[in-house]
Amino acid sequence: MRLIAWARHTSNTTAETGLLLRALQEAVVTMLAAIATMLCALAIDPEPGPAVLAVVLCISLSRSQLDRSRRGRIEAALVLPAVGLIAVGVGLLLRFTPWIGAAVFTAGMFVSIWLRRFGPMAGRAGSLIALPFVALLSTPYIPTTRVTPIPAFLMPVLVALLALLWVGVLHALGRRMCLLPPAKTMERPLPVPAPASSLRPVASTRMAIQMAMALALSFVIGYVFFPERWSWVVLTAFIVNSGNRGRLDVVYKSLLRVLGAAAGTLVALSIGMHLGSHREGTAALILVVLFLGLWLRPLSYAWWALFVTIALALLQGLAGSPNLNLLWPRLEEIVIGALIGIVCAWFVLPVRSSAVLRRRLADALATLSEALDPANPGRSSQHFVAALDDVEQLRPAFHASRFVTRRFRVSHPADWVDTLIACKHSATALIDRGETPGGIRRAVGAARQSIREPEEILPALQGLHRVLHGQPYDKQPIRSSSEAVHTG
């Protein structure tokens, strides 16, 4: 058992090292694109506002991966200018007619999420709509003296196109140098037609309504109680509800956001005492901090919250705000925004995280079933691995929940994730060899049938794990997922 535990620890350490290496490569490419776009923006307009927007958009575009295919780049190039102009108008409304601006902003974010129900192309359009709106919240207002002949309303459009250009060029170069994964040439197909959702309204509409409610509440509370710093409440409510994977995910992300922001506040206080008003040093430090946040984000969202808090605190210094006097009130506003997000996720058309997990487990098992089907001539493990990645996105939140509630329950949905992930290497090796054993296909079928009954899921997945590792299929429960892994 000690040998097995040591082997498992070594495997986890190796996987974590590989994750950090890939994240480092992606962070380097993203920051090079951000610096190149920032320098272009400064060459056109030496004011800090466009340069800040350049960095924000490059980071957002890199994470959204909208440039990873030719079609995505064309769509972004066509849509971003129009969306940029709309965002400029919304920004002016937020500054001069705040309540109207808040209503338009909330409606825009609702539409960007609601569009997901109409397919991948509409989802990409929604992502493009969201990018400039997010930049409005994360970019502080910096007064300008307009030393460039380019009209102010065109600068965000120009910066957005420059960001798309540099992100596309650096990503293409990174893929050619094997620093980034290959570009997607097609949408990943579902192995079988997805059953109609039993949720009414559907999940994407629920998430859009939750986001709209969270933004509306955060705008009201921000305008009424924090008129000078309302954006921190709104930004936090947006962050914890974006990419919503259910109620548990929102709570987990809110906790990490608050803890990271608290640590970032302490660090920013220390930095502010020593750095003073040195603008060049502050700008360089912001880039370093963002790079660290991009690099360590895959390990935990708390790292991203920590370094973004530091970066935004330093950025407020460039905008002329007194860092030390604002940091603790800012933490208070972050907590309020996180609570607003949690309340809306739990009480406004809630989506259970376990239901999201069961849907993704069903998709992964359906993909595995198709890959093992002898009648399928184009068998590949690629789609199964991608489906497992979707399952693994839910792993941190469920692990945290299991740590808190383990004493109150024998099994936990986190065990489902661990057991299926433990099948990854054996299943992919089997698929790549072209083997389709009947016993394994029956075990996969039993696991797919168990998704409808939560108490049957873990025994069925453990049975699949055993048969993939050469043992007879026997759908009998094991006390924990770690025992299932040790049997391999």
Backbone torsions as a table, in degrees:
resi	resn	phi	psi	omega
1	MET	NA	-38.4	178.2
2	ARG	-63.4	-38.2	178.8
3	LEU	-64.4	-41.3	178.9
4	ILE	-64.4	-44.4	179.1
5	ALA	-62.2	-40.4	178.4
6	TRP	-64.7	-41.0	178.9
7	ALA	-64.0	-39.9	178.8
8	ARG	-65.6	-41.9	178.7
9	HIS	-63.3	-41.2	178.7
10	THR	-63.5	-41.2	179.0
11	SER	-62.9	-43.4	179.1
12	ASN	-64.0	-40.7	179.5
13	THR	-64.3	-41.4	178.2
14	THR	-63.5	-42.9	179.4
15	ALA	-63.4	-40.8	179.9
16	GLU	-66.4	-39.0	177.4
17	THR	-63.4	-43.5	177.7
18	GLY	-62.8	-39.0	178.3
19	LEU	-63.1	-43.5	179.3
20	LEU	-65.2	-37.2	179.2
21	LEU	-65.4	-45.5	178.1
22	ARG	-63.4	-41.2	179.6
23	ALA	-64.9	-36.9	177.7
24	LEU	-62.7	-44.0	179.8
25	GLN	-62.7	-44.5	179.7
26	GLU	-66.9	-37.4	179.0
27	ALA	-65.0	-39.1	178.8
28	VAL	-62.8	-47.0	-179.4
29	VAL	-63.1	-43.9	-179.3
30	THR	-62.8	-44.2	-178.3
31	MET	-70.0	-33.7	175.0
32	LEU	-62.9	-42.1	177.1
33	ALA	-64.0	-41.2	-179.9
34	ALA	-64.3	-43.3	-179.4
35	ILE	-66.1	-42.6	179.3
36	ALA	-62.2	-44.2	178.8
37	THR	-65.7	-39.8	179.4
38	MET	-62.9	-42.2	179.6
39	LEU	-65.7	-39.0	176.2
40	CYS	-63.3	-42.8	179.7
41	ALA	-63.5	-40.4	178.6
42	LEU	-67.7	-32.9	178.1
43	ALA	-67.5	-33.2	179.4
44	ILE	-81.2	-42.6	-178.2
45	ASP	-143.0	110.0	-176.4
46	PRO	-70.7	-2.0	176.8
47	GLU	-68.3	150.3	-176.1
48	PRO	-72.8	-23.2	-175.7
49	GLY	-57.0	-54.6	178.5
50	PRO	-61.2	-34.3	179.0
51	ALA	-65.1	-41.2	177.8
52	VAL	-64.0	-43.8	179.0
53	LEU	-61.5	-36.9	179.6
54	ALA	-60.1	-45.5	-179.1
55	VAL	-66.2	-43.1	-178.9
56	VAL	-62.2	-44.9	-177.9
57	LEU	-68.5	-37.5	178.3
58	CYS	-62.9	-43.1	178.7
59	ILE	-64.2	-42.8	-179.2
60	SER	-66.8	-43.1	179.0
61	LEU	-64.2	-39.4	179.7
62	SER	-64.2	-40.6	-179.4
63	ARG	-72.7	-33.8	-178.8
64	SER	-75.3	-20.2	178.9
65	GLN	57.6	31.9	179.6
66	LEU	-71.7	-13.3	-178.2
67	ASP	-97.3	2.4	-170.8
68	ARG	-75.7	-1.9	174.5
69	SER	-140.2	157.6	-179.3
70	ARG	-61.0	-41.2	-179.7
71	ARG	-62.8	-41.5	179.1
72	GLY	-63.2	-40.0	179.5
73	ARG	-65.4	-41.2	179.6
74	ILE	-64.9	-45.0	179.1
75	GLU	-60.5	-43.9	-179.7
76	ALA	-63.9	-41.3	-178.9
77	ALA	-65.3	-32.6	179.9
78	LEU	-79.6	-37.1	-172.1
79	VAL	-89.6	-36.2	-173.8
80	LEU	-57.0	-44.0	179.5
81	PRO	-58.6	-44.5	179.9
82	ALA	-64.5	-44.4	179.1
83	VAL	-65.3	-36.7	178.0
84	GLY	-61.5	-42.1	177.9
85	LEU	-63.6	-41.6	177.9
86	ILE	-62.5	-42.1	-179.6
87	ALA	-64.1	-36.2	175.8
88	VAL	-60.1	-44.5	178.3
89	GLY	-62.7	-42.1	178.3
90	VAL	-63.9	-39.1	177.7
91	GLY	-61.1	-40.9	177.2
92	LEU	-65.7	-39.2	177.3
93	LEU	-63.0	-43.2	179.8
94	LEU	-62.2	-29.7	-177.6
95	ARG	-84.5	-38.5	-172.0
96	PHE	-108.1	-27.6	174.3
97	THR	-133.2	76.5	-167.6
98	PRO	-55.0	-42.4	-174.7
99	TRP	-69.3	-38.6	176.1
100	ILE	-66.6	-42.5	177.6
101	GLY	-59.8	-40.4	179.0
102	ALA	-63.4	-41.2	179.5
103	ALA	-64.4	-43.1	-179.9
104	VAL	-67.2	-41.6	178.8
105	PHE	-60.4	-47.4	-179.2
106	THR	-61.8	-42.1	178.7
107	ALA	-64.4	-40.6	179.4
108	GLY	-63.1	-42.4	179.0
109	MET	-69.2	-35.4	175.5
110	PHE	-60.2	-47.0	-178.8
111	VAL	-63.3	-40.4	-177.3
112	SER	-61.3	-32.7	178.1
113	ILE	-86.0	-40.5	-178.3
114	TRP	-61.8	-30.1	-179.1
115	LEU	-63.3	-19.5	-177.7
116	ARG	-60.3	-25.6	-177.0
117	ARG	-69.2	-13.2	-176.1
118	PHE	-99.3	12.5	173.3
119	GLY	110.6	176.3	-174.3
120	PRO	-60.4	-41.8	-177.3
121	MET	-64.9	-44.4	177.3
122	ALA	-65.4	-34.8	177.2
123	GLY	-63.4	-40.1	177.7
124	ARG	-66.0	-38.4	176.4
125	ALA	-61.7	-39.8	177.2
126	GLY	-63.2	-39.1	177.6
127	SER	-63.3	-40.4	178.2
128	LEU	-65.6	-37.7	176.9
129	ILE	-62.5	-39.9	-175.0
130	ALA	-70.2	-31.7	-172.4
131	LEU	-54.8	-57.1	-178.5
132	PRO	-65.6	-30.7	179.2
133	PHE	-65.8	-40.4	176.8
134	VAL	-64.5	-38.9	178.7
135	ALA	-61.7	-32.8	178.0
136	LEU	-60.4	-38.8	-178.1
137	LEU	-76.8	-38.6	-172.7
138	SER	-88.5	-10.2	179.1
139	THR	-102.8	112.9	179.9
140	PRO	-69.1	153.8	178.0
141	TYR	-72.3	124.6	178.3
142	ILE	-120.7	118.2	-178.3
143	PRO	-56.9	145.1	-178.0
144	THR	-124.9	150.8	176.9
145	THR	-104.5	2.6	176.8
146	ARG	51.3	68.3	179.0
147	VAL	-91.4	5.5	179.4
148	THR	-115.0	145.8	179.8
149	PRO	-74.0	-11.9	-178.7
150	ILE	-70.6	129.8	179.6
151	PRO	-56.6	145.2	-176.0
152	ALA	-59.8	-36.9	-175.8
153	PHE	-72.5	-16.0	178.8
154	LEU	-90.7	-17.6	-177.2
155	MET	-61.3	-45.4	178.3
156	PRO	-61.1	-35.9	178.4
157	VAL	-65.0	-45.4	179.7
158	LEU	-63.7	-42.1	178.8
159	VAL	-64.3	-39.3	179.4
160	ALA	-63.0	-42.2	179.1
161	LEU	-68.4	-37.9	176.1
162	LEU	-63.6	-41.3	178.8
163	ALA	-62.0	-44.4	179.0
164	LEU	-62.6	-40.6	179.6
165	LEU	-62.7	-51.6	-175.6
166	TRP	-69.7	-37.8	176.6
167	VAL	-63.4	-42.9	178.4
168	GLY	-63.3	-44.1	-179.3
169	VAL	-65.3	-47.1	-178.0
170	LEU	-68.6	-35.3	177.1
171	HIS	-66.8	-41.7	178.1
172	ALA	-62.5	-41.9	177.7
173	LEU	-65.6	-39.6	178.5
174	GLY	-64.1	-38.2	177.4
175	ARG	-68.3	-37.8	179.3
176	ARG	-65.4	-32.7	179.3
177	MET	-90.0	7.6	179.0
178	CYS	63.2	26.9	174.3
179	LEU	-87.5	-22.0	179.7
180	LEU	-124.7	156.1	177.7
181	PRO	-67.0	158.1	179.8
182	PRO	-58.7	151.7	178.5
183	ALA	-68.5	146.6	176.9
184	LYS	-75.0	130.2	-179.8
185	THR	-97.6	-12.5	179.9
186	MET	-158.4	162.4	175.8
187	GLU	-70.3	143.4	178.9
188	ARG	-73.7	119.9	-177.6
189	PRO	-79.3	151.5	171.7
190	LEU	-76.9	140.5	-177.7
191	PRO	-67.1	-31.5	177.6
192	VAL	-138.8	156.9	177.6
193	PRO	-57.7	128.4	-178.5
194	ALA	-70.6	134.8	178.1
195	PRO	-67.6	152.2	179.5
196	ALA	-62.6	139.4	-178.4
197	SER	-68.1	140.5	177.0
198	SER	-82.6	-9.5	179.6
199	LEU	-74.3	136.8	173.4
200	ARG	-134.4	114.5	-2.5
201	PRO	-69.2	170.7	-176.2
202	VAL	-68.0	167.1	-171.6
203	ALA	-59.3	-42.4	-178.0
204	SER	-63.5	-38.8	177.9
205	THR	-68.2	-39.2	176.9
206	ARG	-60.4	-44.9	-179.2
207	MET	-66.2	-36.2	176.7
208	ALA	-64.4	-41.7	178.9
209	ILE	-67.1	-42.1	176.8
210	GLN	-59.3	-45.1	179.5
211	MET	-62.3	-44.4	-180.0
212	ALA	-61.8	-42.4	179.4
213	MET	-65.7	-42.8	179.4
214	ALA	-63.1	-43.3	179.1
215	LEU	-66.2	-42.0	-180.0
216	ALA	-60.9	-47.0	178.8
217	LEU	-63.3	-41.6	-177.7
218	SER	-68.8	-35.9	175.7
219	PHE	-64.1	-45.6	-179.5
220	VAL	-61.5	-50.5	-179.2
221	ILE	-64.6	-40.1	179.8
222	GLY	-64.8	-46.7	-178.9
223	TYR	-65.9	-37.5	-175.3
224	VAL	-78.1	-44.1	-172.3
225	PHE	-103.9	-23.5	-178.5
226	PHE	-133.5	61.8	-172.2
227	PRO	-60.6	-24.9	-179.4
228	GLU	-90.9	-16.7	-174.0
229	ARG	-135.3	32.2	-175.9
230	TRP	-61.5	-28.0	-173.2
231	SER	-63.6	-27.5	-179.6
232	TRP	-68.5	-38.1	176.5
233	VAL	-65.2	-47.2	-178.0
234	VAL	-65.6	-44.3	-178.3
235	LEU	-61.5	-42.9	-179.8
236	THR	-66.7	-43.1	177.9
237	ALA	-60.4	-38.0	177.7
238	PHE	-66.3	-46.3	-174.9
239	ILE	-61.8	-46.7	-174.4
240	VAL	-72.1	-20.2	178.3
241	ASN	-98.3	-12.3	-179.7
242	SER	-74.4	142.8	-176.7
243	GLY	62.0	30.8	-175.5
244	ASN	-57.0	120.7	176.6
245	ARG	-110.9	27.7	-179.6
246	GLY	115.9	173.3	-174.0
247	ARG	-62.3	-43.3	-177.8
248	LEU	-62.5	-39.1	179.8
249	ASP	-61.7	-40.3	-180.0
250	VAL	-66.3	-42.7	178.6
251	VAL	-63.5	-44.5	-179.4
252	TYR	-62.4	-46.2	-179.3
253	LYS	-65.6	-36.3	178.1
254	SER	-64.2	-42.6	179.3
255	LEU	-62.3	-45.9	179.0
256	LEU	-64.5	-38.0	179.2
257	ARG	-61.2	-45.5	-178.1
258	VAL	-68.6	-45.5	-179.9
259	LEU	-63.3	-43.9	178.6
260	GLY	-64.3	-40.5	179.4
261	ALA	-67.0	-37.4	178.1
262	ALA	-63.5	-46.3	177.5
263	ALA	-63.7	-40.8	178.4
264	GLY	-63.1	-34.8	177.9
265	THR	-63.8	-43.9	178.9
266	LEU	-63.1	-42.8	179.8
267	VAL	-65.7	-42.8	-179.3
268	ALA	-63.7	-36.2	175.6
269	LEU	-60.1	-44.7	179.8
270	SER	-64.9	-43.9	-179.5
271	ILE	-64.4	-43.5	-177.7
272	GLY	-60.7	-31.4	-180.0
273	MET	-69.8	-28.8	-174.2
274	HIS	-102.3	-27.1	-173.6
275	LEU	-82.3	-33.7	179.8
276	GLY	69.7	-139.8	-175.4
277	SER	-108.9	28.3	-179.0
278	HIS	-76.2	101.4	-171.3
279	ARG	-67.3	-44.0	-178.6
280	GLU	-65.3	-43.0	177.9
281	GLY	-64.2	-38.1	178.3
282	THR	-64.5	-43.9	-179.6
283	ALA	-62.9	-43.6	178.8
284	ALA	-63.5	-40.6	-179.2
285	LEU	-66.6	-35.4	177.2
286	ILE	-60.2	-44.0	179.6
287	LEU	-64.5	-40.2	178.7
288	VAL	-64.1	-42.8	-178.4
289	VAL	-65.3	-42.2	178.2
290	LEU	-64.3	-38.4	177.1
291	PHE	-60.9	-44.9	178.9
292	LEU	-62.7	-39.4	178.7
293	GLY	-63.9	-43.5	177.7
294	LEU	-63.0	-39.3	-177.3
295	TRP	-67.5	-45.3	-172.4
296	LEU	-91.2	-6.8	-177.9
297	ARG	-56.2	-40.4	180.0
298	PRO	-60.1	-25.1	177.9
299	LEU	-72.5	-40.3	179.7
300	SER	-168.6	140.9	177.3
301	TYR	-63.2	-23.9	179.9
302	ALA	-59.4	-35.6	178.0
303	TRP	-62.8	-42.9	179.3
304	TRP	-63.4	-44.7	178.1
305	ALA	-60.8	-39.7	179.3
306	LEU	-60.7	-53.7	-173.3
307	PHE	-75.2	-30.9	176.2
308	VAL	-67.2	-38.3	176.5
309	THR	-60.5	-43.6	177.7
310	ILE	-62.5	-46.1	-177.6
311	ALA	-62.5	-44.7	-178.8
312	LEU	-68.4	-34.0	175.9
313	ALA	-63.6	-43.3	177.3
314	LEU	-66.7	-35.3	179.4
315	LEU	-66.2	-36.6	176.1
316	GLN	-61.7	-31.2	176.1
317	GLY	-64.3	-39.5	175.9
318	LEU	-65.1	-29.9	179.7
319	ALA	-81.2	-3.3	177.5
320	GLY	93.7	8.1	-179.8
321	SER	-85.7	144.5	178.6
322	PRO	-75.3	102.4	-174.8
323	ASN	-51.6	-53.6	-170.1
324	LEU	-64.0	-31.1	-178.7
325	ASN	-80.7	-17.0	-174.9
326	LEU	-101.4	-18.1	-168.9
327	LEU	-65.2	-45.7	-178.6
328	TRP	-69.8	-42.7	171.9
329	PRO	-58.7	-34.9	178.7
330	ARG	-62.7	-40.3	177.6
331	LEU	-62.6	-39.3	176.7
332	GLU	-60.5	-41.8	-180.0
333	GLU	-68.7	-33.8	176.5
334	ILE	-64.5	-42.6	178.0
335	VAL	-61.5	-43.6	179.9
336	ILE	-63.7	-43.6	178.2
337	GLY	-62.0	-39.5	178.2
338	ALA	-64.9	-41.1	178.4
339	LEU	-64.6	-38.2	176.8
340	ILE	-61.9	-43.8	178.7
341	GLY	-61.4	-42.3	179.9
342	ILE	-64.6	-45.6	-178.8
343	VAL	-60.0	-44.8	-178.9
344	CYS	-67.2	-38.7	179.8
345	ALA	-67.6	-32.2	-175.4
346	TRP	-89.1	-25.8	-171.6
347	PHE	-122.2	-8.6	178.2
348	VAL	-109.2	100.1	-179.4
349	LEU	45.7	60.3	-173.0
350	PRO	-65.5	150.1	174.6
351	VAL	-117.1	121.0	-179.2
352	ARG	-71.5	132.3	179.4
353	SER	-64.9	-33.4	178.4
354	SER	-65.3	-32.4	176.7
355	ALA	-68.6	-39.2	176.3
356	VAL	-62.3	-43.4	179.9
357	LEU	-63.4	-43.8	-179.8
358	ARG	-63.7	-36.2	177.6
359	ARG	-64.1	-42.6	-178.7
360	ARG	-72.7	-34.7	173.7
361	LEU	-62.1	-43.0	179.3
362	ALA	-61.9	-41.4	179.0
363	ASP	-64.2	-42.5	-179.6
364	ALA	-64.2	-42.5	-179.9
365	LEU	-68.9	-35.7	176.9
366	ALA	-65.3	-38.5	177.6
367	THR	-66.2	-40.8	177.1
368	LEU	-64.0	-40.2	179.2
369	SER	-61.8	-42.6	179.0
370	GLU	-66.4	-39.4	-179.4
371	ALA	-65.9	-24.9	179.8
372	LEU	-96.1	1.6	-178.6
373	ASP	-76.4	118.0	-178.6
374	PRO	-64.8	-18.5	179.3
375	ALA	-82.1	-4.9	-179.4
376	ASN	-95.7	109.1	-176.0
377	PRO	-75.0	-21.3	-176.1
378	GLY	-102.2	44.6	-177.4
379	ARG	-65.2	137.0	178.5
380	SER	-153.4	145.6	178.5
381	SER	-83.1	-6.9	-173.9
382	GLN	-59.9	-46.9	-177.6
383	HIS	-68.8	-35.3	177.5
384	PHE	-65.1	-42.9	178.2
385	VAL	-62.5	-41.2	178.8
386	ALA	-63.8	-40.0	177.8
387	ALA	-66.0	-37.6	175.9
388	LEU	-64.8	-34.8	176.6
389	ASP	-61.5	-38.2	176.4
390	ASP	-63.1	-39.6	177.2
391	VAL	-65.2	-42.3	-175.0
392	GLU	-68.1	-20.9	175.6
393	GLN	-60.9	-27.9	-179.0
394	LEU	-86.2	-8.1	-171.4
395	ARG	-61.3	-48.2	-175.6
396	PRO	-58.9	-44.6	-178.0
397	ALA	-64.5	-41.7	179.8
398	PHE	-70.7	-34.0	175.3
399	HIS	-63.2	-42.3	178.0
400	ALA	-63.6	-40.9	178.1
401	SER	-64.0	-40.8	179.2
402	ARG	-64.4	-38.0	178.9
403	PHE	-61.4	-36.4	-178.0
404	VAL	-80.0	-36.9	-170.3
405	THR	-107.3	4.3	-174.4
406	ARG	-56.6	-37.1	-177.2
407	ARG	-69.2	-16.5	-176.8
408	PHE	-99.5	-7.4	-177.9
409	ARG	-149.1	147.6	-177.2
410	VAL	-76.8	-45.9	179.6
411	SER	-117.9	164.0	-174.7
412	HIS	-148.3	149.2	177.2
413	PRO	-56.1	-24.6	175.3
414	ALA	-60.2	-29.6	177.2
415	ASP	-65.6	-33.1	177.1
416	TRP	-61.6	-46.3	-178.1
417	VAL	-62.3	-48.9	-177.0
418	ASP	-60.1	-41.5	-176.4
419	THR	-69.1	-42.5	179.1
420	LEU	-68.1	-40.0	178.3
421	ILE	-62.5	-34.7	178.9
422	ALA	-65.7	-16.8	177.8
423	CYS	-85.2	-6.8	-167.9
424	LYS	-58.4	-55.5	-172.0
425	HIS	-66.5	-42.3	179.4
426	SER	-65.3	-41.2	-178.5
427	ALA	-68.0	-44.5	-179.2
428	THR	-66.0	-37.8	177.3
429	ALA	-62.9	-40.5	179.3
430	LEU	-63.8	-43.8	-179.6
431	ILE	-64.6	-45.6	-177.0
432	ASP	-65.5	-28.4	176.6
433	ARG	-78.9	-10.6	179.2
434	GLY	80.9	15.3	-178.9
435	GLU	-88.3	145.0	-180.0
436	THR	-137.8	66.0	-178.6
437	PRO	-61.5	137.6	-179.2
438	GLY	-63.3	-37.8	-179.2
439	GLY	-63.0	-38.4	179.4
440	ILE	-70.2	-39.0	178.6
441	ARG	-63.7	-36.7	177.3
442	ARG	-66.8	-38.3	178.0
443	ALA	-65.2	-38.7	176.4
444	VAL	-64.0	-43.2	178.4
445	GLY	-60.8	-41.4	178.1
446	ALA	-64.3	-39.0	178.7
447	ALA	-65.2	-38.6	178.5
448	ARG	-65.5	-39.7	178.9
449	GLN	-66.9	-29.8	-176.7
450	SER	-71.6	-15.9	-175.6
451	ILE	-58.8	-28.6	-178.8
452	ARG	-73.5	-20.1	-178.5
453	GLU	-120.5	102.6	-174.2
454	PRO	-53.5	-36.2	-177.7
455	GLU	-71.3	-14.9	179.6
456	GLU	-93.7	-11.8	-171.4
457	ILE	-65.8	-50.6	-176.0
458	LEU	-62.7	-48.5	177.3
459	PRO	-58.3	-38.5	-179.5
460	ALA	-67.8	-40.9	179.2
461	LEU	-68.6	-36.1	176.9
462	GLN	-66.4	-36.9	175.4
463	GLY	-63.4	-40.8	176.7
464	LEU	-63.1	-40.8	179.0
465	HIS	-61.8	-42.7	-178.8
466	ARG	-64.0	-44.9	-175.5
467	VAL	-71.8	-29.9	175.6
468	LEU	-67.3	-24.6	179.3
469	HIS	-100.3	22.4	169.9
470	GLY	85.6	11.0	178.9
471	GLN	-100.5	159.2	179.1
472	PRO	-63.2	145.2	179.1
473	TYR	-74.0	126.0	179.5
474	ASP	-152.4	104.9	-175.1
475	LYS	-80.6	71.9	175.6
476	GLN	-115.5	137.5	-175.7
477	PRO	-68.0	143.5	171.0
478	ILE	-107.6	151.6	-171.3
479	ARG	-62.2	-31.5	-179.1
480	SER	-151.9	160.9	179.1
481	SER	-66.4	-27.0	179.6
482	SER	-65.6	-32.5	176.4
483	GLU	-67.4	-35.4	177.5
484	ALA	-62.6	-41.6	179.4
485	VAL	-66.5	-39.3	-177.4
486	HIS	-67.2	-25.8	179.4
487	THR	-66.0	-20.0	179.5
488	GLY	-83.3	NA	NA
